[in-house]
């Protein structure tokens, strides 16, 4: 009976120590309990076999429970580390997002703008807090919206990212040409969204159009000059042939 009482009271400290201080402490407590209980079971108890079974049961039970606590502790630690890494990653992304020189916005799959950084104001004329109350359709023409929907469809179908040029309507009503890079991302809620990185290329587009216009004008002028030279050559050649023919006729008559 004494051994049974000791065994019963030893089980709780073993598991409690293991719960508080970890697996190694629980094993040390089990070894200490075994050191105390085993001599009593062998020397004092009248029923040695039963006492030994009880001792073994207490030690094994305490060890198994300690293993369980250790697994729970490790899982909690793993989850805590993942949560910390995720939080750190989100903070880094937020810093990059807010301080980026390019305009970055995030749109859900219905087209609603859910995030926008400060650089978006320079591109669209709208402040970030204004943009998050808007949708993609508010910034695009009908043709531009059709193009955006097609890009979104391709991203959902599995394309990693897509770059393209698109025209938007700014807050002041002016039109701007943007170079966009669209990619599919996972947001905090676990859903998917489209991240847009935009760079204003309005001036470059205007210069390109002007250059194209000048090239067309130069090409047209060159064509006109070729035609003029061809006409002059044709007229001069005909006149020369006529003079030669007349000279030959004159020489023949002589």
C-alpha positions in Angstrom: 0.0 0.0 0.0 2.8 2.3 0.8 4.3 1.7 -2.6 1.0 2.3 -4.3 0.6 5.6 -2.5 4.1 6.7 -3.4 3.5 5.7 -7.0 0.3 7.6 -7.2 1.8 10.7 -5.8 4.9 10.5 -7.9 3.0 10.5 -11.2 1.7 14.0 -11.0 5.1 15.7 -10.2 6.7 13.9 -13.2 4.1 15.1 -15.7 4.0 18.6 -14.1 7.7 19.1 -14.2 7.7 17.9 -17.8 4.9 20.3 -18.6 6.7 23.2 -17.0 10.4 22.7 -17.9 10.4 20.4 -21.0 11.2 16.8 -21.9 14.7 16.6 -20.3 13.4 17.8 -17.0 10.5 15.3 -17.2 13.0 12.5 -17.9 15.2 13.6 -15.0 12.1 13.7 -12.7 11.1 10.2 -13.9 14.6 8.9 -13.1 14.5 10.5 -9.7 11.1 9.0 -9.0 12.3 5.6 -10.1 15.3 5.9 -7.7 12.9 6.6 -4.8 10.1 4.2 -5.6 12.1 1.1 -6.8 13.8 0.4 -3.4 10.5 0.7 -1.6 8.8 -1.6 -4.1 11.6 -4.2 -3.7 12.2 -4.0 0.0 9.1 -2.7 1.8 6.2 -3.9 -0.3 4.7 -7.3 0.6 3.6 -7.7 -3.1 6.8 -7.0 -5.1 5.4 -7.9 -8.5 2.4 -5.7 -8.1 4.5 -2.9 -6.7 7.0 -3.2 -9.6 4.1 -3.1 -12.1 2.7 0.1 -10.4 6.2 1.7 -10.5 6.6 0.8 -14.2 3.1 2.1 -15.0 3.8 5.4 -13.3 7.2 5.9 -15.0 5.9 4.9 -18.4 2.7 7.0 -18.1 4.7 10.0 -16.9 7.2 9.6 -19.8 4.5 9.2 -22.4 2.7 12.2 -21.1 6.0 14.1 -21.2 6.4 13.1 -24.8 2.9 14.4 -25.5 3.7 17.7 -23.8 6.9 18.0 -25.7 5.2 17.5 -29.0 2.6 20.1 -28.1 5.3 22.5 -27.0 7.3 22.0 -30.2 4.2 22.5 -32.3 3.3 25.7 -30.4 6.9 26.9 -30.9 6.8 26.0 -34.6 3.5 27.9 -35.1 4.8 30.8 -33.1 7.9 31.0 -35.3 5.8 30.8 -38.5 3.6 33.5 -37.1 6.6 35.7 -36.3 8.1 35.1 -39.8 4.8 35.8 -41.4 4.5 39.1 -39.5 8.1 40.0 -40.3 7.5 39.2 -44.0 4.3 41.3 -44.0 6.1 44.2 -42.3 8.9 44.1 -44.9 6.3 43.9 -47.7 4.4 46.8 -46.2 7.6 48.9 -46.0 8.6 48.1 -49.6 5.0 48.7 -50.7 4.7 52.1 -49.1 8.1 53.4 -50.0 8.3 52.1 -53.6 8.8 54.7 -56.3 6.5 52.8 -58.6 2.8 52.9 -58.0 1.6 49.6 -56.5 -2.0 48.6 -56.0 -3.8 45.4 -55.1 -7.2 44.5 -56.6 -9.4 41.7 -55.6 -10.8 39.4 -58.3 -13.9 41.5 -58.7 -11.8 44.5 -59.6 -12.1 46.4 -56.2 -9.0 48.2 -55.1 -8.1 47.0 -51.6 -4.6 48.5 -51.3 -2.7 51.4 -52.8 0.6 53.1 -52.0 1.5 56.8 -51.9 3.1 56.7 -55.4 -0.4 55.9 -56.9 -1.4 59.5 -56.3 1.4 60.8 -58.7 0.1 58.4 -61.4 -3.7 58.6 -61.0 -4.2 61.8 -59.2 -6.2 60.0 -56.5 -5.0 59.6 -52.9 -4.6 56.0 -51.6 -7.7 56.4 -49.3 -9.7 57.5 -52.4 -8.5 54.6 -54.5 -9.5 51.9 -52.0 -13.2 53.1 -52.5 -12.9 52.6 -56.2 -12.7 49.8 -58.8 -10.6 49.1 -61.8 -13.5 50.2 -64.0 -13.4 53.7 -62.5 -9.9 54.3 -64.1 -10.3 52.7 -67.5 -12.2 53.1 -70.7 -14.4 50.3 -72.0 -11.6 49.0 -74.2 -9.1 49.2 -71.4 -11.4 47.4 -69.0 -11.8 44.6 -71.5 -8.1 44.3 -71.8 -7.7 44.3 -67.9 -10.3 41.5 -67.6 -8.5 39.4 -70.2 -5.2 39.9 -68.3 -6.9 38.9 -65.1 -8.3 35.7 -66.7 -4.9 34.7 -68.0 -3.4 35.2 -64.5 -6.1 33.1 -62.9 -5.5 30.4 -65.5 -1.9 30.1 -64.4 0.3 32.8 -65.9 2.9 34.0 -63.4 3.0 37.7 -64.5 2.2 39.8 -67.4 3.5 43.2 -68.6 1.6 45.5 -70.9 0.9 49.1 -71.7 -2.5 50.6 -70.9 -4.2 54.0 -70.8 -6.0 55.3 -67.7 -8.2 58.3 -67.0 -6.7 60.4 -64.2 -8.7 62.3 -61.6 -8.3 65.6 -63.5 -9.8 63.9 -66.6 -6.5 63.7 -68.5 -5.3 60.4 -70.0 -2.1 58.8 -69.0 -0.1 55.9 -70.5 1.2 53.4 -68.0 3.5 50.4 -68.2 1.9 47.7 -66.0 3.1 44.5 -64.5 0.3 42.3 -63.1 0.8 39.2 -60.9 -1.5 37.0 -58.8 -0.8 37.1 -55.0 -2.3 35.7 -51.8 -3.6 38.3 -49.4 -3.9 38.2 -45.5 -7.4 36.6 -45.7 -6.0 33.7 -47.7 -7.8 34.7 -50.9 -6.2 35.7 -54.1 -5.8 39.1 -55.6 -4.0 40.9 -58.5 -1.0 43.1 -57.7 -0.4 45.9 -60.2 3.0 47.7 -60.4 2.6 50.8 -62.6 5.0 53.2 -64.1 3.9 56.4 -65.9 5.3 56.4 -69.5 3.0 59.2 -70.8 6.0 61.4 -71.8 7.8 58.5 -73.4 4.7 57.5 -75.3 4.2 61.1 -76.5 7.9 61.3 -77.6 7.5 58.0 -79.3 4.4 59.1 -81.2 6.1 62.4 -82.2 9.1 60.5 -83.4 6.8 58.1 -85.4 5.1 61.2 -86.9 8.4 62.8 -87.9 9.6 59.5 -89.4 6.4 59.3 -91.4 6.9 62.9 -92.6 10.5 62.2 -93.6 9.5 59.0 -95.4 6.8 60.8 -97.2 9.1 63.7 -98.2 11.7 61.2 -99.4 9.0 59.5 -101.6 8.0 62.8 -103.1 11.7 63.6 -103.8 12.2 60.3 -105.5 9.1 60.8 -107.6 10.3 64.4 -108.5 13.8 63.1 -109.5 12.2 60.3 -111.5 10.0 62.7 -113.4 12.9 65.0 -114.0 15.1 62.1 -115.2 12.3 60.9 -117.4 11.7 64.2 -118.9 15.4 65.0 -119.5 16.0 61.5 -121.0 13.0 61.9 -123.4 14.2 65.3 -124.5 17.8 64.0 -125.0 16.5 61.1 -127.1 14.4 63.4 -129.2 17.4 65.7 -129.9 19.6 62.7 -130.8 16.9 61.4 -133.1 16.6 64.8 -134.8 20.4 65.0 -135.2 20.5 61.5 -136.7 17.7 62.5 -139.2 19.6 65.6 -140.1 22.8 63.7 -140.7 21.0 61.1 -142.7 19.5 63.7 -145.0 22.9 65.2 -145.7 
